[in-house]
Amino acid sequence: MKFHWFLPTAGDSRVLTGGGHGLARGHGRSEAAAFRPPDIEYLAQVARSAEQLGFEAVLTPTGTWCEDAWLVTAALTRETERLKFLVAFRPGFMSPTLAAQMAATYQRLSRGRLLLNVVTGGETVEQARFGDHLSKDERYERTDEFLSIVRGAWSGTPYDFEGTHYRVDGAMVSETPDPVPEIYFGGSSQAAGPVAARHVDVYLTWGEPPDQVARKIEWVRELAEERGRKLRFGIRLHVITRDTERDAWAEAERLLAAIDPADIVSARKLLGRSESVGQKRMLELHEGFAGGAARDLEIHPNLWAGVGLVRGGAGTALVGSHSQVAERIEEYASLGIEEFVLSGYPHLEESYWFGENVLPRLAAAPAPR
């Protein structure tokens, strides 16, 4: 198993509404008292801590409310030695040959520490903000072509391609990246599966209950096998791990109590307009919640849907004692999940809770079957 942390380039906080992902900065009444700006000094703290604790990489998000992932992580390669950077980007916003060149340069300058997270994009308003007006299925079609060109440009010989969205003649880079960056990708719609099967190394899912994750893995694995390929699988989760189960749920209760009910209404309205199938599945996990205790949102043992009340994207957290969190991770691993992309509020402190208390347990445990 590989474990990755998250780089909060939209800001960090001790509450869920203090600089979120998918929601604008300034959203939430508690932000002023808790917001940590995403300046390079703080992000370097998070990155260095992740490296020290033994995480493989940090995921750096993309979007309007985030600092640019390429620029931030390039700066942080000089603040770290071994940590890899899982850089999220949207393929429709740049030339595929330029993306191949940027990645090749990044690999040389960082000595092989780049991973790529391809985000097709599921929010029409967000895409239009960057000048992209394609439909959802057209965006996946474009991603398919984009990745064909990127891999072609890395092949070592000039690559020609003509499709619906791109035409390139002799795409190449000056030197094939070594190693070739692994490509991570997520998507729950029918259009996403074939793209993953053809191009990606790691298919990512958000933290749904294990039975739903198992069905998704089976779907993508079968599509890949039809094309003679084998993928790895990863999952995106938040974590709240403490010395006791009681302490962990007390922290979840504190996070829930800090949310203004009006913010939940606002977030549901905003996120409900999303075209993303994955986002709709996240919203369904807390559908019908009208207030109550944190454990009312426990949708599977130690799996809490409270984060998704006000946060777009990954909306679930593993909550429990260190042993319980390790057990849930082993449960997902038994389904075929090999990589875990984790985060917490705030990211600096939570990295230590997990890194010092859960990672050693998992390292000592026998490999899941």
VEXSE-295943 format. One record per atom (N, C-alpha, C): x, y, z; residue in one letter. Coordinates in steps of 0.1 Angstrom, whole numbers, padded with zeros to 4 digits, always signed. Each point is the difference from the previous one (the first is absolute). Example, Ala and Ser with C-alpha at 12.3 -4.5 7.8 and 13.67 -1.06 7.14 Angstrom:
+0132-0057+0078A -0009+0012+0000A +0009+0012+0000A -0004+0011-0007S +0009+0011+0000S -0008+0011+0008S 
This chain:
+0008-0012+0000M -0008+0012+0000M +0009+0012+0000M -0005+0011-0007K +0007+0013+0000K -0010+0010+0006K +0006+0009+0008F -0008+0011+0006F +0005+0013-0004F -0010+0009-0004H +0003+0013-0004H -0008+0010+0009H +0005+0012+0001W -0007+0010+0008W -0005+0011-0010W -0005+0010+0005F -0007+0011-0008F +0007+0013+0003F +0002+0008-0010L +0005+0014+0001L -0011+0010-0001L -0003+0007+0011P -0012+0009+0000P +0003+0013-0007P +0000+0001-0013T +0004+0012-0007T -0012+0009-0001T -0012-0003+0006A -0011+0009+0001A +0000+0006+0014A +0009-0003+0008G +0000+0004+0014G -0003-0011+0009G +0003+0001+0013D -0003-0010+0009D -0007+0006+0012D -0005-0009+0009S -0008+0004+0011S -0003-0011+0010S -0004+0004+0012R -0005-0009+0010R -0014-0003-0001R -0007+0006-0010V -0014-0003-0003V -0002-0004-0015V -0011-0006-0003L -0002-0005-0014L -0003+0012-0010L -0005+0011+0005T -0003+0011-0009T +0010+0011-0001T +0012-0003+0005G +0010+0010+0000G +0010-0001-0011G -0005+0001-0013G +0009-0002-0011G -0002-0014-0005G -0011-0002-0007G -0003-0013-0005G +0004-0003-0014G -0004-0012-0005H +0004-0004-0013H -0014-0001-0008H -0001+0008-0010G -0013+0000-0007G -0009+0011+0004G +0004+0007+0011L -0008+0012+0005L +0009+0012+0001L -0005+0011-0002A +0008+0012-0001A +0006+0003+0014A +0012+0007-0001R +0006+0005+0013R -0010+0010+0006R +0000+0000+0013G -0009+0009+0007G -0013-0007+0003G -0002-0012-0004H -0013-0007+0002H +0000-0006+0014H -0009+0005+0009G -0002-0006+0013G +0003+0011+0011G -0008-0001+0010R +0001+0010+0011R +0013-0001+0008R +0005-0012+0001S +0011-0003+0009S +0014+0003-0006S +0000+0004-0013E +0013+0001-0006E +0010+0010+0006E -0006+0012+0004A +0009+0011+0004A +0009-0004+0012A -0006-0009+0009A +0007-0004+0012A +0010-0011-0003A -0001-0007-0011A +0008-0012-0001A +0008-0001-0014A -0002+0009-0009F +0005-0002-0013F +0016+0002+0000F +0006-0010-0007R +0015+0001-0002R +0002+0003-0015R +0006+0011-0004P +0002+0003-0014P +0010-0011-0006P -0002-0003-0013P +0009-0009-0007P +0013+0006-0004P +0007+0007+0009D +0013+0006-0004D +0011-0011-0001D +0011+0003-0006I +0010-0010-0003I +0006-0006+0013I +0001+0009+0010E +0005-0005+0013E -0008-0011+0006E -0013+0002+0000Y -0009-0010+0006Y -0001-0013-0008Y -0001+0002-0013L +0000-0012-0009L +0013-0008+0001L +0011+0007+0002A +0013-0007+0002A +0000-0008+0013A -0006+0006+0010Q -0002-0008+0013Q -0007-0013-0002Q -0012+0001-0007V -0008-0012-0003V +0008-0010-0008V +0007+0005-0010A +0008-0009-0009A +0011-0007+0007A +0008+0008+0008R +0011-0006+0007R -0005-0010+0011R -0011+0003+0006S -0006-0009+0010S -0004-0013-0007S -0006+0001-0011A -0004-0012-0007A +0012-0009-0004A +0010+0007-0005E +0012-0008-0003E +0006-0006+0012E +0001+0007+0011Q +0006-0005+0013Q -0008-0012+0005Q -0013+0000-0001L -0009-0010+0005L +0000-0012-0008L +0005+0000-0013G +0000-0012-0008G -0010+0000-0011G -0007+0011-0003F -0010-0001-0011F +0008+0000-0013F -0006-0006-0010E +0006-0002-0013E +0000+0013-0008E -0012+0007+0000A -0002+0012-0008A -0010+0009+0007A -0002+0012-0006V -0011+0009+0004V -0008+0003-0012V -0013-0001+0001L -0009+0004-0011L -0002+0015+0001L +0001+0007-0011T -0002+0014-0001T -0011+0003-0009T -0011+0006+0005P -0013+0001-0008P +0001+0011-0011P -0010+0000-0008T -0001+0010-0011T -0014+0007+0001T -0001+0012-0004G -0013+0007+0000G +0002+0015+0003G -0011+0007-0001T +0000+0014+0002T +0005+0004+0014T -0003-0007+0010W +0003+0004+0014W +0013-0005+0005W +0007-0007-0009C +0013-0005+0004C +0012+0008-0007C +0011+0000+0006E +0012+0005-0006E +0004-0010-0011E +0006+0005-0011D +0004-0009-0011D +0009-0012+0005D -0005-0012-0004A +0007-0012+0005A +0014-0002-0005A +0003+0004-0013W +0013-0002-0006W +0010+0010+0007W -0004+0012+0002L +0009+0010+0005L +0003-0003+0015L -0010-0003+0008V +0002-0002+0014V +0009-0012+0002V -0003-0011-0007T +0008-0012+0003T +0014+0001-0006T +0002+0007-0011A +0014+0003-0005A +0008+0007+0011A -0006+0010+0006A +0007+0007+0011A +0003-0010+0012A -0009-0009+0003L +0002-0008+0011L +0010-0012-0002L +0003-0002-0012T +0011-0010-0003T +0013+0004+0006T +0002+0013+0002R +0012+0005+0006R -0001+0000+0016R -0012-0002+0005E -0002-0001+0014E +0000-0014+0006E +0001-0010-0009T -0001-0014+0003T +0010-0008-0007T +0002-0012+0003E +0011-0008-0006E -0006-0013-0007E -0009-0006+0006R -0005-0013-0006R -0015+0001-0004R -0008+0008+0006L -0014+0001-0001L -0004+0002-0015L -0010-0008-0005K -0005+0002-0013K -0012+0009+0000K -0003+0006-0011F -0011+0009-0001F -0010-0005-0011F -0012-0003+0005L -0011-0004-0009L -0008+0013-0004L +0004+0005-0012V -0005+0013-0005V -0013-0002-0008V -0010+0006+0005A -0013-0001-0007A -0001+0011-0010A -0005-0003-0012F -0002+0010-0011F -0011-0005-0009F -0005+0010-0007R -0011-0003-0010R +0005+0000-0014R -0002-0010-0007P +0006-0002-0013P -0005+0010-0011P -0012+0006+0002G -0005+0009-0010G +0006+0014+0001G +0008+0003+0010F +0005+0013+0002F +0014+0003-0006F +0006-0010-0006M +0013+0002-0006M +0002-0010-0011M +0010+0002-0008S +0004-0009-0011S +0005-0013+0006S -0004-0011-0006P +0006-0013+0005P +0015-0001-0002P +0005+0005-0011T +0014+0000-0002T +0008+0008+0011T -0006+0012+0003L +0006+0009+0010L -0001-0008+0014L -0011-0006+0003A -0001-0008+0012A +0011-0011+0001A +0002-0007-0011A +0011-0010-0001A +0013+0006+0003A +0003+0012-0006Q +0012+0007+0002Q +0002+0005+0014Q -0010+0005+0006M +0000+0005+0014M +0003-0012+0009M -0006-0011-0002A +0002-0012+0008A +0014-0005-0001A +0005+0000-0012A +0014-0005-0002A +0010+0009+0007A -0002+0013-0002T +0009+0010+0007T -0001-0002+0015T -0012-0001+0006Y -0002-0002+0014Y +0007-0013+0005Y -0001-0011-0008Q +0007-0012+0004Q +0015+0002+0001Q +0006+0007-0009R +0014+0002+0000R +0004+0009+0012R -0007+0011+0002L +0004+0010+0010L -0003-0006+0014L -0010-0008+0002S -0003-0006+0013S +0006-0014+0002S +0007-0005-0010R +0006-0013+0001R -0011-0011+0002R -0010+0001-0009G -0010-0010+0000G -0011+0000+0010G -0004+0011+0005R -0010+0001+0011R -0014+0005-0005R -0003-0001-0013L -0013+0004-0004L -0009-0011-0003L -0013+0001+0005L -0011-0008-0003L -0011+0009-0006L -0008-0005-0009L -0010+0009-0006L -0014-0005+0003L -0009+0009+0005N -0014-0003+0003N -0008+0008-0011N -0006-0008-0009V -0008+0006-0011V -0014+0002+0004V -0005+0013+0000V -0013+0003+0004V -0008+0005-0012V -0009-0008-0005T -0008+0003-0012T -0009+0012+0003T -0006+0001+0012G -0008+0012+0003G -0015-0003-0001G -0007+0002+0011G -0014-0003+0000G -0009+0012+0003G +0005+0012+0002E -0007+0011+0003E -0001+0010-0011E -0012+0002-0006T -0001+0008-0012T +0004+0014+0002T -0004+0006+0012V +0004+0014+0003V +0015+0001+0001V +0006-0009+0007E +0015+0000+0002E +0007-0001-0014E -0005-0009-0008Q +0007-0002-0013Q -0002+0013-0009Q -0012+0006+0000A -0002+0012-0008A +0009+0011+0005A +0003+0000+0013R +0008+0011+0005R +0014+0000-0006R +0004-0012-0005F +0013-0001-0007F -0002-0001-0015F -0012+0003-0005G -0002+0001-0014G -0003-0013-0006G -0004-0010+0008D -0004-0014-0006D -0015-0001+0001D -0006-0003-0012H -0014-0001-0001H -0005-0013-0006H +0009-0010+0001L -0004-0013-0005L -0010-0007+0009L -0007-0009-0005S -0009-0008+0009S +0008-0010+0007S -0006-0007+0010K +0008-0009+0009K +0006-0012-0009K -0008-0006-0008D +0005-0011-0008D +0011+0005-0010D -0002+0012-0005E +0011+0005-0009E +0013+0002+0008E -0001+0004+0013R +0012+0002+0008R +0007-0013+0002R -0007-0011+0002Y +0007-0013+0001Y +0006-0004-0013Y -0007+0003-0011E +0005-0003-0013E +0013+0007-0002E +0001+0013+0004R +0012+0008-0001R +0011-0005+0009R -0004-0004+0012T +0010-0006+0009T +0007-0012-0006T -0008-0009-0007D +0005-0012-0007D +0010+0004-0010D -0003+0010-0008E +0009+0004-0011E +0013+0007+0006E -0002+0008+0011F +0011+0007+0006F +0010-0010+0006F -0005-0011+0006L +0009-0010+0006L +0007-0008-0011L -0006-0002-0011S +0006-0007-0011S +0012+0008-0005S -0002+0013-0001I +0011+0009-0005I +0011+0001+0010I -0003+0001+0013V +0010+0001+0010V +0009-0012+0000V -0006-0012+0000R +0008-0012+0001R +0007-0002-0014R -0005+0005-0011G +0007-0001-0012G +0012+0009+0000G -0002+0012+0006A +0012+0010+0000A +0011-0006+0009A -0003-0008+0010W +0010-0006+0008W +0006-0013-0006W -0005-0004-0011S +0004-0013-0005S +0015-0001-0006S +0006+0012-0002G +0013+0000-0005G +0001+0002-0015G -0012-0001-0007T +0000+0003-0015T -0011+0010-0003T +0001+0008-0010P -0011+0009-0003P -0013-0006-0002P -0010+0006+0005Y -0014-0006+0001Y -0010+0009-0007Y -0007-0006-0009D -0011+0007-0008D -0013-0005+0005D -0009+0010+0001F -0014-0004+0005F -0010+0010-0006F -0011-0005-0004E -0011+0008-0005E -0013-0005+0005E -0007+0008+0008G -0012-0004+0006G -0011+0011-0001G -0010-0001+0009T -0011+0010+0000T +0005+0013+0006T +0009-0001+0010H +0004+0012+0008H +0014+0004-0003H +0008-0009-0004Y +0015+0004-0002Y +0005-0006-0013Y +0009+0008-0005R +0008-0006-0011R +0015+0005+0003R +0009-0010+0000V +0014+0004+0002V +0008-0008-0010V +0011+0006-0004D +0009-0006-0010D +0014-0001+0007D +0004-0012+0002G +0014-0001+0005G +0001+0004+0015G -0010-0003+0008A +0001+0004+0014A +0012-0008+0007A +0008+0007+0008M +0011-0006+0006M +0006+0009+0011M +0008-0005+0008V +0007+0008+0010V +0015-0003-0002V +0008+0009+0005S +0015+0000-0003S +0006-0013+0006S -0006-0005+0011E +0006-0012+0006E -0012-0007+0008E -0001-0013-0002T -0011-0007+0006T +0002+0001+0015T -0011+0003+0008P +0002+0001+0014P +0003-0013+0006P +0009+0000+0011D +0004-0012+0006D -0001+0002+0015D -0009-0007+0007P -0010-0009-0006P -0011+0008-0007P -0008-0007-0008V -0012+0006-0006V -0010+0003+0011V -0005+0012+0002P -0010+0002+0011P -0012-0009-0001P -0003-0006+0012E -0012-0008+0000E -0012+0010+0000E -0011-0005-0006I -0012+0008-0002I -0011-0006+0009I -0006+0009+0008Y -0011-0003+0009Y -0012+0007-0006Y -0012-0007+0002F -0012+0005-0006F -0012-0005+0007F -0010+0008+0001G -0013-0005+0007G -0012+0005-0009G -0011-0007+0002G -0012+0003-0007G -0010-0011+0001G -0012+0003+0004S -0010-0010+0002S -0010-0002-0011S +0000+0009-0010S -0010-0001-0011S +0004-0011-0010S -0009-0004-0008Q +0002-0010-0010Q +0011+0004-0010Q +0001+0013-0002A +0010+0005-0010A +0014-0001+0006A +0001+0000+0013A +0013+0000+0007A +0007-0013-0001A -0007-0011+0002G +0006-0013+0000G +0009-0004-0011G -0004+0001-0013P +0008-0003-0011P +0013+0008-0001P -0001+0013+0004V +0012+0008+0001V +0010-0005+0010V -0004-0003+0011A +0009-0006+0011A +0006-0013-0006A -0009-0009-0006A +0005-0013-0004A +0011+0001-0011A -0001+0011-0008R +0010+0001-0011R +0013+0007+0004R -0001+0009+0010H +0012+0009+0002H +0006+0000+0013H -0007-0002+0011V +0005+0004+0013V +0007-0012+0007V +0009+0004+0010D +0007-0010+0008D -0008-0003+0013D -0006+0011+0006V -0007-0002+0013V -0014+0007-0002V -0011-0008+0002Y -0013+0005+0000Y -0004+0004+0015Y -0005+0012+0002L -0003+0005+0013L -0015+0001+0002L -0005-0004+0011T -0014+0002+0004T -0001+0008+0013T -0011+0007+0002W -0002+0007+0012W -0004-0010+0011W -0001+0003+0012G -0002-0009+0011G -0014-0005+0002G -0005-0008-0009E -0013-0006+0002E +0001-0012+0009E -0012-0005+0005P +0000-0012+0007P +0007-0012-0007P +0006-0010+0006P +0007-0010-0006P -0008-0008-0011P -0012-0002+0002D -0008-0008-0011D -0001+0008-0013D -0001+0014+0001Q -0001+0008-0012Q +0014+0001-0006Q +0010+0001+0008V +0014+0000-0005V +0003-0013-0007V -0004-0011+0005A +0003-0013-0006A -0006-0001-0014A -0013+0005-0001R -0006-0001-0013R +0007+0009-0010R +0005+0012+0004K +0007+0009-0009K +0013-0006-0004K +0007-0006+0009I +0013-0007-0004I -0003-0011-0010I -0010-0008+0002E -0003-0011-0009E -0003+0006-0014E -0008+0011-0001W -0003+0006-0012W +0012+0004-0008W +0009+0008+0006V +0012+0005-0007V +0010-0011-0003V +0001-0009+0010R +0010-0011-0003R -0004-0008-0012R -0013-0003-0002E -0005-0008-0011E +0002+0008-0013E -0002+0013+0000L +0003+0009-0012L +0014-0001-0004L +0009+0001+0010A +0014+0000-0002A +0005-0014-0006A -0005-0011+0006E +0004-0013-0004E -0005-0002-0015E -0011+0005-0004E -0004-0001-0014E +0010+0006-0009E +0008+0010+0005R +0010+0006-0009R +0014-0005+0004R +0001-0011+0007G +0013-0005+0003G +0008+0008+0010G -0007+0008+0009R +0008+0008+0009R -0004-0004+0014R +0009+0003+0010K -0003-0002+0014K +0003+0013+0007K -0010+0005+0008L +0001+0013+0007L +0002-0003+0015L +0005+0010+0007R -0001+0001+0014R -0012+0008+0004R -0004-0001+0013F -0012+0008+0004F +0004+0007+0013F -0006+0012+0001G +0002+0009+0012G -0013+0006+0004G +0001+0005+0012I -0012+0006+0006I +0003+0013+0007I -0009+0010+0000R +0002+0013+0006R -0009+0002+0012R +0006+0001+0012L -0007+0001+0012L +0006+0011+0009L -0008+0005+0009H +0005+0008+0012H +0002-0010+0012H +0007+0004+0010V +0002-0008+0012V -0001+0008+0012V -0006-0006+0010I +0000+0006+0014I +0003-0012+0009I +0013-0001+0004T +0004-0012+0007T +0006+0005+0014T -0005-0006+0010R +0004+0004+0014R +0004-0012+0009R +0005+0003+0012D +0004-0011+0008D -0012-0009+0004D -0012+0006+0001T -0012-0008+0003T -0011+0003-0010T -0009-0009-0002E -0012+0002-0009E -0008+0012+0005E -0001+0001+0013R -0008+0011+0006R +0006+0014-0004R +0013+0001+0001D +0007+0012-0003D -0002+0004-0015D +0001-0010-0009A -0002+0002-0014A -0014+0005-0003A -0010-0006+0005W -0013+0005-0003W -0003+0013+0007W +0006+0003+0011A -0001+0013+0006A +0005+0011-0010A +0011-0003-0007E +0006+0009-0010E -0010+0002-0012E -0006-0011-0004A -0010+0001-0011A -0012+0008+0005A -0004-0002+0012E -0011+0008+0006E +0004+0015+0000E +0012+0003+0003R +0005+0014+0000R -0001+0006-0013R +0005-0007-0010L +0000+0005-0014L -0015+0002-0005L -0009-0009+0004L -0014+0001-0004L -0006+0012+0007L +0003+0002+0013A -0006+0011+0007A +0004+0014-0005A +0012+0000-0006A +0005+0013-0005A -0007+0004-0014A -0008-0008-0006I -0006+0003-0013I -0013+0007+0003I -0001+0012-0007D -0013+0007+0000D -0010-0008-0009D -0012-0003+0005P -0010-0007-0008P -0002+0007-0013P +0001+0013-0001A -0002+0007-0012A +0011-0004-0010A +0012-0003+0004D +0011-0004-0008D -0003-0013-0007D -0007-0009+0008I -0003-0013-0006I -0011+0001-0011I -0009+0009+0002V -0010+0002-0010V +0006+0006-0013V +0009+0010+0003S +0007+0006-0012S +0008-0009-0007S +0008-0009+0007A +0009-0009-0006A -0008-0011-0008A -0011-0005+0005R -0008-0010-0007R -0006+0006-0013R -0004+0013+0001K -0005+0006-0012K +0010+0001-0011K +0012+0005+0005L +0011+0001-0010L +0005-0013-0005L +0003-0010+0008L +0005-0013-0004L -0011-0008-0007L -0012+0003+0002G -0011-0008-0006G -0001+0004-0015G +0006+0011-0004R +0000+0003-0015R +0011-0006-0007R +0009-0008+0007S +0011-0006-0006S -0004-0011-0011S +0008+0000-0011E -0003-0011-0009E +0008-0013+0003E +0008+0001+0010S +0009-0011+0004S -0008-0011+0007S +0000-0012-0006V -0006-0012+0006V +0005-0003+0014V +0014+0001+0001G +0006-0002+0013G -0005+0010+0010G -0002+0012-0003Q -0005+0010+0009Q -0014-0003+0004Q -0008-0005-0009K -0014-0004+0003K +0000-0011+0010K +0009-0010-0002R +0001-0011+0009R +0005+0004+0014R +0008+0010+0001M +0004+0006+0013M -0012+0006+0007M -0008+0008-0008L -0011+0007+0006L -0010-0011+0006L -0002-0011-0007E -0010-0010+0004E +0004-0006+0013E +0013+0000+0004L +0004-0006+0012L -0005+0007+0013L -0003+0013-0002H -0006+0007+0012H -0014+0006-0003H -0006-0006-0010E -0014+0005-0004E -0010-0003+0011E -0007+0010+0003G -0010-0001+0011G +0004+0005+0014G +0013+0003+0001F +0006+0004+0013F -0005+0015+0002F -0008+0002+0011A -0005+0013+0003A +0005+0005+0014A +0011-0005+0004G +0005+0004+0013G +0000-0012+0009G +0010+0000+0009G +0001-0011+0010G +0014-0002+0004G +0003-0012+0005A +0013-0003+0005A +0009-0004-0011A +0013+0000+0002A +0010-0004-0010A -0002-0014-0004A -0003-0009+0009R -0002-0014-0003R -0012-0003-0008R -0009+0010-0001D -0012-0002-0009D +0005-0001-0015D +0012+0005-0003L +0006+0000-0013L +0010-0011-0002L +0000-0010+0009E +0009-0012-0001E -0007-0010-0010E +0005-0001-0012I -0007-0007-0011I +0006-0014-0001I +0011-0003+0007H +0006-0013+0000H +0009+0001+0013H +0003-0011+0007P +0008+0001+0011P +0013+0009-0002P +0000+0011+0008N +0012+0009+0000N +0000+0008-0013N -0010+0000-0008L +0000+0009-0013L -0011+0010+0002L +0005+0013+0001W -0009+0011+0003W -0002+0009-0012W -0012+0004-0003A -0004+0008-0012A -0001+0014+0003A +0004+0005+0012G -0002+0014+0004G +0008+0010-0008G +0012-0004-0005V +0008+0010-0007V -0007+0005-0012V -0007-0009-0007G -0007+0003-0012G -0012+0009+0001G -0004+0003+0013L -0011+0010+0002L +0003+0013-0006L +0013+0004+0001V +0004+0014-0005V +0012+0000-0009V +0005-0012-0004R +0013-0001-0008R -0003-0007-0013R +0004+0005-0011G -0001-0007-0012G +0011-0010-0001G -0003-0010-0009G +0010-0010-0002G +0000-0011+0011G +0011-0004+0005A +0001-0010+0010A -0008+0004+0012A -0010-0008+0004G -0009+0005+0011G -0001-0009+0012G +0009-0010+0001T -0001-0010+0011T +0013-0001+0007T -0001-0003+0013A +0012-0002+0008A +0000-0013+0008A +0012-0006+0002L +0001-0011+0009L +0001+0006+0014L -0009-0004+0009V +0000+0005+0014V +0001-0011+0010V +0010+0001+0009G +0000-0011+0010G +0014+0000+0007G +0002-0010+0008S +0013-0002+0006S +0010-0003-0011S +0013+0000+0004H +0010-0003-0010H -0002-0014-0005H -0003-0010+0009S -0002-0013-0005S -0012-0002-0009S -0011+0007+0003Q -0012+0000-0008Q +0003+0006-0014Q +0007+0011-0001V +0003+0006-0013V +0009-0010-0008V +0010-0006+0007A +0008-0010-0007A -0008-0012-0005A -0010-0004+0007E -0009-0011-0004E -0008+0004-0012E -0005+0012+0000R -0008+0004-0012R +0009+0001-0012R +0012+0005+0001I +0009+0000-0011I +0003-0014-0005I +0002-0009+0009E +0002-0014-0004E -0012-0006-0007E -0012+0005+0004E -0012-0005-0007E +0000+0005-0014E +0003+0013-0002Y +0000+0005-0014Y +0012-0007-0008Y +0011-0003+0007A +0011-0007-0007A -0004-0013-0005A -0009-0007+0008S -0004-0014-0004S -0009+0000-0012S -0005+0012-0004L -0008+0001-0012L +0009+0002-0012L +0012+0004+0002G +0009+0003-0011G +0006+0014+0000G -0004+0008+0010I +0006+0014+0001I +0014-0001+0005I +0009+0006-0008E +0014-0001+0004E +0006+0014+0004E -0007+0011-0004E +0005+0013+0003E -0011+0008+0007E +0004+0007+0011F -0009+0008+0008F +0005+0015+0000F -0009+0009-0005V +0003+0014+0000V -0009+0006+0011V +0007+0005+0010L -0006+0003+0013L +0001+0015+0003L -0008+0005+0009S +0001+0014+0004S -0008+0002+0013S +0001+0011+0007G -0007+0003+0012G +0000+0014+0003G -0007+0004+0011Y -0002+0014+0003Y +0005+0003+0014Y +0011+0008+0002P +0008+0005-0011P +0011-0010-0005P +0005+0003-0012H +0008-0011-0006H +0013-0002+0007H +0006+0010+0006L +0013-0002+0006L -0001-0009+0012L -0009+0003+0009E -0002-0007+0012E -0005-0015-0003E -0010-0001-0009E -0006-0013-0002E +0011-0009-0007E +0009+0006-0008S +0010-0009-0005S +0008-0007+0010S +0003+0007+0012Y +0007-0006+0011Y -0008-0011+0007Y -0013+0003+0002W -0009-0010+0006W +0001-0013-0008W -0002+0001-0013F +0000-0012-0008F +0014-0006-0002F +0010+0009-0003G +0013-0005-0003G +0007-0007+0012G -0002+0005+0012E +0006-0005+0012E -0007-0012+0006E -0013-0001-0003N -0008-0010+0007N -0006-0011-0008N -0003+0003-0013V -0007-0010-0008V +0010-0006-0010V +0009+0008-0006L +0010-0006-0009L +0008-0011+0006L +0005+0002+0012P +0008-0012+0006P -0008-0012+0002P -0013+0001+0003R -0009-0012+0002R -0001-0007-0014R -0002+0008-0010L -0002-0006-0014L +0013-0006-0005L +0011+0006+0004A +0013-0006-0004A +0003-0013+0006A -0005-0002+0013A +0002-0012+0007A -0010-0011-0003A -0011+0004-0007A -0011-0010-0002A +0004-0008-0012A -0005-0013-0001P +0002-0008-0012P -0007+0006-0012P +0006-0003-0012A -0006+0005-0012A -0014-0005-0002A -0010+0008-0004P -0013-0005-0002P -0001-0009-0012P -0008-0010+0000R -0001-0009-0011R -0008+0006-0011R 
